[in-house]
Amino acid sequence: MPVTHTTSTHEYDVAIVGGGPVGTLLAILLGRQGKRVALVERWTQAYDRPRAVTYDHEIARILATLDINSENDPAISYHDELYYWKDAELQNLQIVDWQSTSASGWRVRYWFNQPELESRLTGIANGFPCITQFRGWTTTDLSQDASGVDLTLQRNSDEVGPNGETQQLRAKFLVGADGANSFVRTSLGIENEDKGYFFDWLILDMIPKGPYEMKPAQWQLCDPKRPTTIVPGGPGRRRWEFMVLPGESNEEIQKPERAWELLEPWGLTPDNAELERSAVYRFQARWAKTWNKGRCAIAGDAAHLMPPFAGEGMCAGVRDAFALGWRLNAILEDKMGIEVLDSYTTERLAHARHYIDFSQELGKIICISDELQAAERNARMKAELAARNNTPVPTDICQLGPGIWCEESAHAGELSVQGVVKTSTGQDRFDQAVGRGWVVIGLDADPTEALTEAQRKQLTLLDGMTIKIGSPGTPCYAVDIDGTYAKWLAQINARYVILRPDFYVAAAANTPQVLQQRFDKIISQLHLQTAKAEALA
Ligand SMILES: Cc1cc2nc3c(=O)[nH]c(=O)nc-3n(C[C@H](O)[C@H](O)[C@H](O)COP(=O)(O)OP(=O)(O)OC[C@H]3O[C@@H](n4cnc5c(N)ncnc54)[C@H](O)[C@@H]3O)c2cc1C
């Protein structure tokens, strides 16, 4: 007979449902600012099925704020090579630049193992006493009122303890990072927009027992007989993804014996490799129509799903966590109004949609199993590649949707450029050498002098800072060692840039007057809490 009892209500600043990469990262971002976080996760153990293997430079920049350095971490690898798409005869159809260093200061792509990253994040979260983790508990009910959100948690019988045991939580805010079938999204009555895109792929994670070299390291085989993705899987691992063809059975194809048959042409056998995981996934493309409602928000797969062809699904979720982190911290510190959560939806939804569309377009090219269509595609893509002399396409730059940035300003709404700078404490990438938050930089000009007194106080309220960057040999706080800032600001004809806590450009300006106007515009969108702002005035 299940025991049913309800313990007393616990109070938190933020309750997060879902302890995947997105929920756990958000918990850390709030916990390190001292917020009381309840992180509720259905399972006691990390989910160990194959999923993400690659993230981009922006995620490397975010992980660096947790002291996870993608350049020299034993669990993360990179390959300084281009990314190729080839036809069945191994002729190039497309070449993508995955070997450069991106403008944001990190390599374009890194490779990793998702369960390892998740356990790393959980380990970091464990270090914050203000984060309480409810593992083995499922959120089964929620309701919100003007001042908070109430949650009911139920103990999982198949995990720990008797089914039926429940407890109540109350938090000022709730974030649903509870994956594709999000209970939070459904409970809030938020509908999905669905692109009606479905393809099933078999995902095989392999651990070669000895050295195994794949040339090129990362590529797509666009063979209509079996579209295949061949990529690294982080140190010591390789990943193969095989499209399940029309008429094939998902159950049948994911059996180990079938997996080994598919791997044989690639030189992998049970003697020289371990089949770590084999699973069929249905690739989908969809997004939730809004990502915030009252005191609740959704993030990660709960808010968007995309096929993994661009390697951007988890990346989008990590950006969500980062975008929510600075907003929720500021709201909870009575600095900003709850209205800033609206810009979370408008900015992030448009950004994620870009990657959903992009991934879906890639999928349309890759998932062709018809010989005639494949021949047409090959001819078109080869002609396009030849027309641009086989030049690799750069990875794209994506802008936020409308929100807290000045549309009239160059580079605003885009990830900021990052260079190496030297300060009195050492030399490093700007984020590590100087720090992050609301930062106004001035090139060979002191932004403190360019702002009005009232604006300096507003920046103080936001825990922001002004940084003068200068060429080597000039008086400044941060020396532009490799000329990155001189080049960037010359390109956008600016002397000042306002950076946000998520590294996006809020505004750029070439005179103190324009800086002041644009600073005011940004501040007006932050819903600064007037009592605090007036007290500082
Ligand atoms: C085959 C494949 C390959 C991929 N490759 C890449 C890639 O290379 N790069 C990339 O960026 N992305 C990739 N992705 C996408 C990436 O894996 C996901 O976007 C990412 O895992 C989403 O993280 P999340 O935290 O939002 O959700 P999840 O990882 O799904 O976590 C949600 C958590 O919520 C918990 N939960 C759910 N409901 C409740 C409830 N009611 N109460 C309590 N807990 C609950 C679940 O147990 C789960 O742990 C890939 C996906 C697939 C399937």
The ligand as an SDF file (V2000), in Angstrom:
LIG
                    3D

 53 58  0  0  0  0  0  0  0  0999 V2000
   20.4410   12.2790  -31.2760 C   0  0  0  0  0  0  0  0  0  0  0  0
   20.5910   13.6660  -30.7810 C   0  0  0  0  0  0  0  0  0  0  0  0
   21.7420   14.3620  -31.0400 C   0  0  0  0  0  0  0  0  0  0  0  0
   21.8830   15.6650  -30.5760 C   0  0  0  0  0  0  0  0  0  0  0  0
   23.0330   16.3240  -30.8470 N   0  0  0  0  0  0  0  0  0  0  0  0
   23.1790   17.5910  -30.4140 C   0  0  0  0  0  0  0  0  0  0  0  0
   24.4100   18.2740  -30.6180 C   0  0  0  0  0  0  0  0  0  0  0  0
   25.3740   17.7240  -31.1430 O   0  0  0  0  0  0  0  0  0  0  0  0
   24.5070   19.5510  -30.1660 N   0  0  0  0  0  0  0  0  0  0  0  0
   23.4880   20.1790  -29.5100 C   0  0  0  0  0  0  0  0  0  0  0  0
   23.6350   21.3460  -29.1430 O   0  0  0  0  0  0  0  0  0  0  0  0
   22.3240   19.5200  -29.2550 N   0  0  0  0  0  0  0  0  0  0  0  0
   22.1520   18.2530  -29.6830 C   0  0  0  0  0  0  0  0  0  0  0  0
   21.0120   17.5700  -29.3760 N   0  0  0  0  0  0  0  0  0  0  0  0
   19.9660   18.2110  -28.5530 C   0  0  0  0  0  0  0  0  0  0  0  0
   20.2450   18.1100  -27.0440 C   0  0  0  0  0  0  0  0  0  0  0  0
   20.5470   16.8150  -26.6560 O   0  0  0  0  0  0  0  0  0  0  0  0
   19.0320   18.6330  -26.2730 C   0  0  0  0  0  0  0  0  0  0  0  0
   18.6610   19.8690  -26.8390 O   0  0  0  0  0  0  0  0  0  0  0  0
   19.3210   18.8080  -24.7760 C   0  0  0  0  0  0  0  0  0  0  0  0
   19.5140   17.5870  -24.1330 O   0  0  0  0  0  0  0  0  0  0  0  0
   18.1330   19.5010  -24.1000 C   0  0  0  0  0  0  0  0  0  0  0  0
   18.4230   19.7250  -22.7490 O   0  0  0  0  0  0  0  0  0  0  0  0
   17.2770   20.1070  -21.7240 P   0  0  0  0  0  0  0  0  0  0  0  0
   17.9580   20.2960  -20.4110 O   0  0  0  0  0  0  0  0  0  0  0  0
   16.4580   21.2030  -22.2780 O   0  0  0  0  0  0  0  0  0  0  0  0
   16.2990   18.8650  -21.6960 O   0  0  0  0  0  0  0  0  0  0  0  0
   16.5900   17.3300  -21.2490 P   0  0  0  0  0  0  0  0  0  0  0  0
   18.0170   16.9890  -21.4620 O   0  0  0  0  0  0  0  0  0  0  0  0
   15.5520   16.5420  -21.9380 O   0  0  0  0  0  0  0  0  0  0  0  0
   16.3230   17.3700  -19.7010 O   0  0  0  0  0  0  0  0  0  0  0  0
   15.0140   17.5020  -19.1700 C   0  0  0  0  0  0  0  0  0  0  0  0
   14.9870   16.8570  -17.7920 C   0  0  0  0  0  0  0  0  0  0  0  0
   13.7160   17.1090  -17.1900 O   0  0  0  0  0  0  0  0  0  0  0  0
   13.3340   15.9670  -16.4420 C   0  0  0  0  0  0  0  0  0  0  0  0
   11.8620   16.0120  -16.2870 N   0  0  0  0  0  0  0  0  0  0  0  0
   10.9290   15.9620  -17.2600 C   0  0  0  0  0  0  0  0  0  0  0  0
    9.6900   16.1000  -16.7360 N   0  0  0  0  0  0  0  0  0  0  0  0
    9.8520   16.2370  -15.3900 C   0  0  0  0  0  0  0  0  0  0  0  0
    8.9420   16.4190  -14.3230 C   0  0  0  0  0  0  0  0  0  0  0  0
    7.6200   16.5070  -14.5100 N   0  0  0  0  0  0  0  0  0  0  0  0
    9.4470   16.5170  -13.0630 N   0  0  0  0  0  0  0  0  0  0  0  0
   10.7850   16.4410  -12.8520 C   0  0  0  0  0  0  0  0  0  0  0  0
   11.6990   16.2760  -13.8440 N   0  0  0  0  0  0  0  0  0  0  0  0
   11.2370   16.1780  -15.1000 C   0  0  0  0  0  0  0  0  0  0  0  0
   13.8080   14.8040  -17.2970 C   0  0  0  0  0  0  0  0  0  0  0  0
   13.9640   13.6240  -16.5270 O   0  0  0  0  0  0  0  0  0  0  0  0
   15.1280   15.3430  -17.8590 C   0  0  0  0  0  0  0  0  0  0  0  0
   16.2400   14.9610  -17.0720 O   0  0  0  0  0  0  0  0  0  0  0  0
   20.8400   16.2670  -29.8340 C   0  0  0  0  0  0  0  0  0  0  0  0
   19.6780   15.5520  -29.5640 C   0  0  0  0  0  0  0  0  0  0  0  0
   19.5570   14.2650  -30.0280 C   0  0  0  0  0  0  0  0  0  0  0  0
   18.3050   13.5160  -29.7010 C   0  0  0  0  0  0  0  0  0  0  0  0
  1  2  1  0
  2  3  1  0
  2 52  2  0
  3  4  2  0
  4  5  1  0
  4 50  1  0
  5  6  2  0
  6  7  1  0
  6 13  1  0
  7  8  2  0
  7  9  1  0
  9 10  1  0
 10 11  2  0
 10 12  1  0
 12 13  2  0
 13 14  1  0
 14 15  1  0
 14 50  1  0
 15 16  1  0
 16 17  1  0
 16 18  1  0
 18 19  1  0
 18 20  1  0
 20 21  1  0
 20 22  1  0
 22 23  1  0
 23 24  1  0
 24 25  2  0
 24 26  1  0
 24 27  1  0
 27 28  1  0
 28 29  2  0
 28 30  1  0
 28 31  1  0
 31 32  1  0
 32 33  1  0
 33 34  1  0
 33 48  1  0
 34 35  1  0
 35 36  1  0
 35 46  1  0
 36 37  1  0
 36 45  1  0
 37 38  2  0
 38 39  1  0
 39 40  1  0
 39 45  2  0
 40 41  1  0
 40 42  2  0
 42 43  1  0
 43 44  2  0
 44 45  1  0
 46 47  1  0
 46 48  1  0
 48 49  1  0
 50 51  2  0
 51 52  1  0
 52 53  1  0
M  END
$$$$
